[in-house]
Structures are given as C-alpha cells and as structure tokens.
Amino acid sequence: MSGNAIEIKGLKKVYKGRGGAEDKVALKGIDLEIPQGSMFGLLGPNGAGKSTTINILAGLVNKTAGDAKIWGFDIDENPRNARANIGIVPQELMFDAFFTPREMLEVQAGMYGVPKEDRRTEELLKAVHLYDKADAYSRSLSGGMKRRLLVAKALVHNPPVLVLDEPTAGVDIELRQQLWDYVRELHSRGTTIVLTTHYLEEAEELCDTIAIINHGEVVCSESTEQLLKRIDEKEVVIKVGETLGAIPTELADFNSHLRGEHELAVQINQSDANVGAVLAAVQKAGLTINDISTNETDLEDIFLQLTSKKEGKAA
C-alpha cells in the first residue's frame, strides 16, 4: 500500500459520438491521490467530470485510458477486491418501490457476500435514523430518508472508502446536519471520505483536502488550508457619514471603489494588511467613519477564480 486510499493516473474518458456527432471528451487525463483517512472534497461545475470519475471507480463506466487503484487494487486487474473496498452513494435516488429498507440492506449485503452472522442491518438502520421505517415500503419514504438509506446501502460491506456524490442535494438543513454528523463519526473511526458537493461552504467546513475539476481536468488539488491561502485578499468596507460622489484623492494609492453614496470598499492583502493606513487616509479626507466591516476570502472566491481562469484559457 502507498498510503493512498485512491490513486488515479492519466484517467481519460471519451464518449463516442453517434450518427456523425462529435466525440465528447469527459476526462482529459486526471491525476489524483486521495490519502487514507482523509476527508477529501471533489468540486467542480456541472459537467466537469466528477460523476464520470466516480462512476469509473464504481465500475459503472469503462475508462478510455489511464489507471485507477482503490486501496491498492487496480480496478482492471483486481476488480472484485477494488469494489470490495469502496462504497458509493450516488446522486440518483434509485429504489425498488416494493422492498423495505431492511430487505434492501440484506439483499445488498448478500450481493457483497457478507455472511448473515456478520451483517449489520439493524446497526446501520439505527445509525441513519431509519430503524422505525425498517419494514415500510421504500416508496413511502421521503427524499431525505431515501438519501440516508443510500448511505446505509453503501456501508453494508464495511468498506474503508466511502464516496458521497452530492449527498445533501435537495435535503433540508436539519437532515443535512444529521447526515454530516454521521459522516464525521465514520471519519473519526478511520473511514476515508470522498465528497462531491456544490455547497462550497460544506466542503470548506468538512474537508481537509480539496481537488477542483473543470472541463475534465484537475485545476488544483491541495489541502483546504493551502487552497484558502491562494487568494491573499481582504475587503475592508467603510461606511461614512458624508455623501460620496467619487473616490477621495487621499485613497488614490489604494485599490478602492464606491459601493454606494456612503460606502467605500478597499481591497488589501491579508499578509501585509495595514488597515490603519486605510483609516488614516479616510480621516485625512475629512470623512466621518460610522462603521467598518471586513470580507475575507472563502472557498467560493477561489473556486470562481480558478474555474474562470480555465474558462478563459478554453476561450
């Protein structure tokens, strides 16, 4: 073992065009290393290649080129062992309407060859707060309940790697929090978690490492802490008592702009920020400071900057 839960090298996927249509390149040669025990975020716009990558790992899509290993097992050379070490929670809510949650977990465990005495059906139903619905038809479950049941299904064979593809899409805040509490518990026990989400604040809060994919390529892959340092910028917003028609000359040396008749916004670098100098210039201009606030860089700023750079290159 290399210490990585998942290793992907040069992964490509091309969907052949039909009826004279052009081929569609979904993945252009992705390289990723996901360390064991990490909480890894995989981010990107719709159509970036996230789900294609996950479906290749799940064995649902055949890759065009490249290599992928799960827990040290190559997905082509040792497909059975590779699949045994990963559990995947898909975006789509796919269920047999006439199966109960208990029956679904039992069938899933049987498909993975888990002996009856080793099955954790009751434990998993309790863990995802579905024990009281264990014998109800799945068609009667709410969308949030079905989402939690998918998590339980992915865990029946106790895999060391759990992949969640947009797991909280369309669920309410309370349910989202319950789900993340359980995911954090799994992570604390040593499970490697791979998360795709379009809720950037979710990734920023939960993930220790983040990769951003755009147009089938990895734009960056690094620790969340390092990623947040990529844009070393802070915005200082100053509300003044006077009506502003233009930027005061005293602020000409600063990167500033008006945000209204009574608001100045000044961009400063966080590493060498000198808010005092900005305030001194405002006072020198004879303005009355009524309020000051700051807006610091977050993951959304970085995400937009990195993906827009890629868009610009593509154009």
C-alpha positions as CSV (number, residue, x, y, z in Angstrom):
1,M,0.0,0.0,0.0
2,S,1.2,3.5,-0.8
3,G,-0.8,5.2,1.9
4,N,-3.4,6.4,-0.6
5,A,-7.0,5.2,-0.5
6,I,-7.4,6.0,-4.2
7,E,-4.8,6.6,-6.9
8,I,-5.8,7.9,-10.3
9,K,-3.2,8.4,-13.1
10,G,-3.9,9.7,-16.6
11,L,-7.6,8.8,-16.4
12,K,-9.4,9.6,-19.6
13,K,-12.9,9.0,-20.8
14,V,-14.2,9.8,-24.3
15,Y,-17.8,9.1,-25.3
16,K,-18.1,8.2,-28.9
17,G,-20.4,10.3,-31.0
18,R,-23.3,8.7,-32.7
19,G,-24.8,9.4,-36.1
20,G,-21.9,11.7,-37.1
21,A,-21.9,13.6,-33.9
22,E,-18.5,14.6,-32.5
23,D,-16.9,12.6,-29.7
24,K,-17.4,14.0,-26.2
25,V,-14.3,14.2,-24.0
26,A,-15.4,13.9,-20.4
27,L,-12.0,13.3,-18.8
28,K,-8.8,14.6,-20.3
29,G,-6.2,12.8,-18.2
30,I,-6.9,13.2,-14.5
31,D,-4.3,12.6,-11.8
32,L,-5.4,12.3,-8.2
33,E,-4.1,10.9,-4.9
34,I,-6.6,10.6,-2.1
35,P,-4.8,9.8,1.2
36,Q,-6.1,7.1,3.6
37,G,-8.1,8.6,6.4
38,S,-8.7,11.9,4.7
39,M,-11.9,13.8,4.2
40,F,-11.4,14.7,0.5
41,G,-13.6,17.1,-1.4
42,L,-14.0,16.8,-5.2
43,L,-15.5,20.0,-6.5
44,G,-16.4,21.3,-10.0
45,P,-19.2,22.8,-12.1
46,N,-21.9,20.6,-13.6
47,G,-20.4,18.6,-16.4
48,A,-16.8,19.0,-15.1
49,G,-16.2,15.2,-14.8
50,K,-16.8,14.5,-11.2
51,S,-19.5,11.9,-11.6
52,T,-17.7,10.3,-14.5
53,T,-14.7,9.8,-12.3
54,I,-16.8,8.3,-9.6
55,N,-18.7,6.0,-12.0
56,I,-15.4,4.7,-13.3
57,L,-14.3,3.8,-9.8
58,A,-17.7,2.2,-9.2
59,G,-17.4,0.0,-12.3
60,L,-20.4,1.6,-13.9
61,V,-18.4,3.4,-16.7
62,N,-15.4,2.0,-18.7
63,K,-12.4,4.2,-18.8
64,T,-10.8,5.1,-22.2
65,A,-7.3,5.2,-20.8
66,G,-5.3,5.6,-17.6
67,D,-5.1,3.7,-14.3
68,A,-7.1,3.7,-11.1
69,K,-6.5,1.9,-7.8
70,I,-8.7,1.6,-4.8
71,W,-7.0,0.6,-1.6
72,G,-4.0,-0.6,-3.7
73,F,-6.1,-2.8,-6.0
74,D,-6.2,-1.9,-9.7
75,I,-9.8,-1.6,-10.9
76,D,-9.0,-3.7,-14.1
77,E,-6.6,-6.3,-12.6
78,N,-8.4,-6.8,-9.3
79,P,-12.0,-5.5,-9.9
80,R,-13.5,-7.6,-7.1
81,N,-11.1,-6.5,-4.5
82,A,-11.2,-2.9,-5.7
83,R,-15.0,-2.8,-5.5
84,A,-15.0,-4.5,-2.0
85,N,-13.0,-1.6,-0.6
86,I,-15.3,1.2,-1.7
87,G,-18.9,2.2,-1.0
88,I,-20.6,4.7,-3.3
89,V,-23.6,6.8,-2.5
90,P,-24.9,8.0,-5.9
91,Q,-26.8,11.2,-6.7
92,E,-29.8,9.4,-8.1
93,L,-32.4,8.0,-5.7
94,M,-32.9,4.6,-7.3
95,F,-35.0,2.1,-5.3
96,D,-37.3,-0.9,-5.7
97,A,-40.6,0.5,-4.6
98,F,-41.7,-2.8,-3.0
99,F,-38.6,-3.5,-1.0
100,T,-38.4,-2.4,2.7
101,P,-35.2,-0.8,4.0
102,R,-34.3,-4.0,5.9
103,E,-34.8,-6.1,2.8
104,M,-32.7,-3.8,0.7
105,L,-29.8,-3.8,3.1
106,E,-30.0,-7.6,3.4
107,V,-30.0,-8.0,-0.4
108,Q,-27.1,-5.6,-0.8
109,A,-25.1,-7.4,1.9
110,G,-25.8,-10.7,0.1
111,M,-24.5,-9.3,-3.2
112,Y,-21.2,-8.5,-1.5
113,G,-21.0,-12.0,0.0
114,V,-21.4,-10.8,3.6
115,P,-22.3,-13.8,5.8
116,K,-25.6,-13.5,7.6
117,E,-23.9,-13.6,11.0
118,D,-21.7,-10.6,10.0
119,R,-24.4,-8.4,8.6
120,R,-25.0,-5.0,10.3
121,T,-28.5,-4.3,9.0
122,E,-30.0,-3.3,12.4
123,E,-27.0,-1.3,13.3
124,L,-27.0,0.7,10.0
125,L,-30.7,1.3,10.1
126,K,-30.3,2.8,13.6
127,A,-27.2,4.8,12.6
128,V,-29.1,6.6,9.7
129,H,-32.3,7.1,11.8
130,L,-34.4,4.7,9.8
131,Y,-35.0,1.9,12.3
132,D,-38.6,2.9,12.8
133,K,-39.1,2.6,9.0
134,A,-37.3,-0.7,8.6
135,D,-40.3,-2.6,7.4
136,A,-42.0,0.2,5.4
137,Y,-42.1,0.1,1.6
138,S,-39.3,2.3,0.2
139,R,-41.9,4.1,-1.9
140,S,-43.4,5.6,1.3
141,L,-40.1,7.1,2.4
142,S,-39.3,10.8,2.0
143,G,-36.5,12.0,-0.2
144,G,-34.3,12.6,2.8
145,M,-35.0,9.1,4.2
146,K,-34.1,7.6,0.8
147,R,-30.8,9.6,0.8
148,R,-29.9,8.2,4.2
149,L,-30.9,4.7,3.1
150,L,-28.4,5.0,0.2
151,V,-25.7,5.8,2.7
152,A,-26.6,2.6,4.7
153,K,-26.5,0.6,1.5
154,A,-23.0,1.8,0.7
155,L,-21.8,0.6,4.1
156,V,-23.2,-2.9,4.3
157,H,-19.8,-4.5,3.4
158,N,-17.9,-2.1,5.8
159,P,-15.7,-0.5,3.1
160,P,-12.6,1.6,4.1
161,V,-13.6,4.2,1.5
162,L,-16.9,5.9,1.2
163,V,-17.8,8.2,-1.8
164,L,-20.7,10.5,-1.4
165,D,-21.8,12.1,-4.7
166,E,-23.9,15.2,-3.9
167,P,-25.3,13.5,-0.8
168,T,-27.2,16.6,0.6
169,A,-28.7,17.8,-2.7
170,G,-32.4,18.6,-2.1
171,V,-32.5,17.8,1.6
172,D,-33.3,20.2,4.4
173,I,-30.8,21.8,6.8
174,E,-31.7,19.5,9.8
175,L,-31.3,16.4,7.7
176,R,-28.0,17.7,6.2
177,Q,-26.7,18.2,9.7
178,Q,-27.7,14.7,10.8
179,L,-26.0,13.2,7.7
180,W,-22.8,15.1,8.3
181,D,-22.7,14.2,12.0
182,Y,-22.8,10.5,10.9
183,V,-20.2,11.0,8.2
184,R,-17.9,12.7,10.8
185,E,-18.4,9.8,13.1
186,L,-17.4,7.4,10.3
187,H,-14.3,9.5,9.5
188,S,-13.3,9.5,13.2
189,R,-13.3,5.7,13.0
190,G,-10.8,5.8,10.1
191,T,-13.1,5.7,7.1
192,T,-11.8,7.7,4.1
193,I,-14.5,10.0,2.9
194,V,-14.7,11.4,-0.7
195,L,-17.3,14.1,-1.1
196,T,-18.6,15.8,-4.2
197,T,-20.8,18.8,-3.5
198,H,-21.8,22.1,-5.0
199,Y,-22.3,23.5,-1.5
200,L,-18.9,25.2,-1.2
201,E,-19.3,26.1,2.5
202,E,-19.9,22.4,3.2
203,A,-16.6,21.4,1.6
204,E,-14.7,24.3,3.3
205,E,-16.1,23.2,6.7
206,L,-15.7,19.4,6.3
207,C,-12.8,18.6,4.0
208,D,-9.1,18.6,4.9
209,T,-8.1,18.3,1.2
210,I,-9.9,19.6,-1.9
211,A,-9.5,19.0,-5.6
212,I,-11.2,21.2,-8.2
213,I,-12.1,19.7,-11.6
214,N,-13.1,21.7,-14.6
215,H,-13.6,20.6,-18.2
216,G,-12.3,17.1,-17.4
217,E,-9.0,18.4,-15.9
218,V,-7.8,18.8,-12.3
219,V,-7.3,22.5,-11.8
220,C,-5.8,22.1,-8.3
221,S,-5.5,19.5,-5.6
222,E,-4.2,20.6,-2.2
223,S,-5.0,21.0,1.5
224,T,-8.0,23.2,2.3
225,E,-5.7,25.4,4.3
226,Q,-3.3,25.9,1.4
227,L,-6.2,26.5,-1.0
228,L,-7.6,29.2,1.1
229,K,-4.3,31.0,1.0
230,R,-4.3,31.2,-2.7
231,I,-6.1,34.5,-2.7
232,D,-4.4,36.6,-0.1
233,E,-7.0,39.3,-0.2
234,K,-9.4,41.1,2.2
235,E,-12.0,43.7,1.5
236,V,-12.5,46.5,4.1
237,V,-15.9,48.2,3.8
238,I,-16.1,51.6,5.4
239,K,-19.4,53.5,5.9
240,V,-19.1,57.2,6.2
241,G,-21.4,60.0,7.2
242,E,-20.8,62.1,4.1
243,T,-22.3,61.6,0.6
244,L,-19.6,60.4,-1.8
245,G,-19.5,61.3,-5.5
246,A,-16.0,59.9,-6.2
247,I,-13.1,58.2,-4.5
248,P,-11.2,60.8,-2.4
249,T,-7.8,61.6,-3.7
250,E,-6.3,60.6,-0.3
251,L,-7.3,57.0,-1.3
252,A,-5.7,57.1,-4.8
253,D,-2.9,54.8,-3.7
254,F,-5.3,52.1,-2.6
255,N,-7.4,49.6,-4.6
256,S,-10.7,51.1,-3.7
257,H,-14.2,51.7,-5.2
258,L,-17.6,53.1,-4.2
259,R,-20.3,50.7,-3.1
260,G,-22.9,53.4,-2.7
261,E,-23.2,57.0,-1.7
262,H,-21.9,56.3,1.8
263,E,-19.7,53.2,1.4
264,L,-16.1,52.7,0.4
265,A,-14.6,49.3,-0.3
266,V,-10.8,48.9,-0.2
267,Q,-9.0,45.7,-1.3
268,I,-5.9,44.9,0.8
269,N,-3.5,41.9,1.0
270,Q,-4.0,40.0,4.2
271,S,-0.3,39.2,4.6
272,D,0.7,42.8,4.7
273,A,-2.6,44.4,5.5
274,N,-2.4,47.8,7.1
275,V,-6.0,48.7,7.9
276,G,-4.7,51.6,10.0
277,A,-3.2,53.3,6.9
278,V,-6.6,53.0,5.1
279,L,-8.4,54.5,8.1
280,A,-5.9,57.3,8.4
281,A,-6.4,58.2,4.7
282,V,-10.2,58.2,5.1
283,Q,-9.8,60.6,8.1
284,K,-7.3,62.7,6.2
285,A,-10.0,63.1,3.5
286,G,-12.2,64.7,6.2
287,L,-14.7,61.8,6.2
288,T,-16.6,60.6,9.3
289,I,-16.3,56.8,9.9
290,N,-19.6,55.4,11.0
291,D,-18.9,51.7,10.6
292,I,-16.2,49.3,9.5
293,S,-16.5,45.6,8.3
294,T,-14.3,43.2,6.5
295,N,-14.9,40.4,4.0
296,E,-12.3,37.7,3.8
297,T,-11.6,35.2,1.0
298,D,-13.6,32.0,1.2
299,L,-13.7,28.8,-0.9
300,E,-16.3,30.3,-3.3
301,D,-14.0,33.1,-4.3
302,I,-11.2,30.7,-5.0
303,F,-13.5,28.3,-6.9
304,L,-14.8,31.0,-9.1
305,Q,-11.3,32.4,-9.8
306,L,-9.8,29.0,-10.7
307,T,-12.7,27.9,-12.9
308,S,-13.0,31.3,-14.6
309,K,-9.3,31.1,-15.4
310,K,-9.9,27.7,-17.1
311,E,-12.8,29.1,-19.0
312,G,-10.6,32.0,-20.2
313,K,-8.0,29.6,-21.5
314,A,-10.6,27.4,-23.2
315,A,-12.0,30.5,-24.9
